[in-house]
Amino acid sequence: MRNLKTIAVALVAFVSFTANAQTTKKIDVAKSGIEWTGKKVTGQHNGTIGLQSGALVFKGKVLKGGTFTVDMTSINTTDLSGKGKESLDGHLKADDFFGVDKFKTSTLVFTNISGKGNGLYTVTADLTIKGITKPITFDITVKGNTASTTLKVDRTKYDIKYGSGSFFSDLGDKTINDEFELKVNLAW
């Protein structure tokens, strides 16, 4: 009987420890993806950008943290081909946009997470682009071994002012929206 009590106490302690333990889920970058959309007065452009690494932290099934590194050298326009694609890819990588020669990565680090129920969370994170860190808030949905979110990023907060009507007048139909959108799908 004494052994049974000892085993029961050990089992309860183990279950309590396991329930309170945090687990880090490494993101499978080959199964994950980031799509971007940039809009301008005369239309929009779309593309992809590669995730270099990432991880989500859970306590049980509850999201508790996350950190990601994006490979800025992988900027890829998908709605153009040939010289138009080469030109836009090159311009986005240049200093007046993301300056990837100097800033090869961007990072996102979760700083605050609040649950909304059914796997939906509101996240505040520190987003670093071109060495400039600013807070950003977005919703993320976690289902099984996947997570997805859409972020809207104001590029002017990261000293990316090229073609911005907020900083330059008389741009007319050459004006580029300050915000761009990132659709992120994560798997682990």
N, C-alpha and C positions, 0 to 999 in steps of 0.2 A: 504494500500500500504506500509505503514511504517513497519507493522508487517511482510509482505512478504520480505522486504529487510533485516530485522533483522534475519528472519529464513534463508534466503539465505547466509548471512554472517556467521551465526553460522554453517551452513552445510559445507561451504567451509573451515572454521577453523577446524571443526571436521575431514573432509576428509584429510586435510593437516596434522593434528596431527597424524591421523591413518596411513597415508602413511609413515610418518617419524618415527613412533614408532617401537621399536625392540620387537620381539616376541621370547621367548625361548621355544623350542620344546623339551620336555623331551623324551629321547629315551626309547622305550618299550624293555627292556632287554630280555623279553621272546620271542619277535618276531625278535630280532636281533641276529647276530652271528659273531664269529671270527674263521676262520680256519687258521691253521698254516702249513707250509711246511718247513722242515729242510732237506738240502741235504748233502750228503757225497759222497766220491769217489765211493763207492759200491752201491749207491742207495739213497733212501730218506725215511723220515717218515712224516706222516701227523697226524693232530689232531685238537682239538678244545680248546678254552679257553673262559671263561665266562666274559661277560661285567657286571661289578658291577653297574655302573651308567653312564649316559651320557646325554648331551644336545647339541643341535645346536641352534645358535642364527641367526635370520633372520631380515632383515629390508625390509618389504614387502615380496617379494619372493627371495630376494638376500641374500645369505649366508654371514654372518658377523662374526661368531665366533663358537667355539665349545670346549667342555671339556669332557674328558672321564676318567673313572677309570676301570681298568681291574683287575679281581680277579685272581691273579697268582696261588692261591692254587687250581684252577680248571683246571690246565693243564691236558689234556686228550689225549692220543695217540689213534688214531682210526684205524690205519693200522695193529696193532698187537693185540693179545689176550693172555690170560693166564699169565705165568711167564714173557714172553718177554715184554708184555705191562706193567706189574707191575714194572719190572726192569727199563724200559725207563722212565715211569712216575716218579718213585722215583729219577732217576738220574737227570732229568730235574728240579725237585724241590730242589735238593741238592745244596750246596754252590758253587760247581764248575760250575753250570749253573745259575739258577735264585734265589737260596737262599730264598725260599718262607717262611721258618720259621721266618726269619728276615724281608723280604720284601714281604709282603702279597699282595700288590697292585703295579701296574704300572699306570702311568698317561700320558695323551696326552692332551696338551692345545694349541689350535690354536693361533698363534701370528701374522700371516699375511695371507691375502686371496686376490687373484686376479682372477677376472672372465675371462673365456675364451669363454663364450657364450654357449647357449643351455644347461644350467644347469651344465656345467663343470667348475671347479675351481682348481687353483693351490694353495695349502695350505703349509705354513711353520708352523711347530708346535714344541713345546718343548716336547720331549719324555723322561720320567723318568723311568728307569729300575734300580733296585738295588740301588736306591738313587742317581744315576748319571743322570744328565739332559743334553741332547744334542739336537741340532736342527735336524729336518728331514723335507724333502719336498716331497710332493706327490700330485697327482691329485685325486679329488673326484667328483663324479657325483651325482647330486640331481635331483630326478624325483618324483613329487607328494609328498607323505609322506614317501619316502625312499631315502637312500643315499648309495653309495657303493664306495669302494676304495681298492687298493692293495698297501701295503707298503712293501718295502724291508728294513730290519733293519740289520745293521752291529753290531752283538753281541759283537765284541771285543771292541767297543767304550764304552760298559757298563761293562767292566771287566769280560767278559765271554770268556775266552781264551781256554777252554778245547778242545783239538783235533784240534786247529787252526794251519794250515800250515804257517800262518803268524808269529807265535810265537815259534813253535816247528818244528824241522827238523826230518827227518827219521820216519814220521808217516805212510808213505806208504798208504795202503788202509784203514787206520783208520782215515784219515784226514776228518774233518767235515768243510763244507763251512762256511765262516765267516758270510755271509748273510743268514737270514731266511726270509720267506715271510708270510705276514698276509693278508688274504682276508677278508674284513670287509663288512658286510651288516647290515645297520641300518634301523629301522622303528620307527615311532612315531604315 
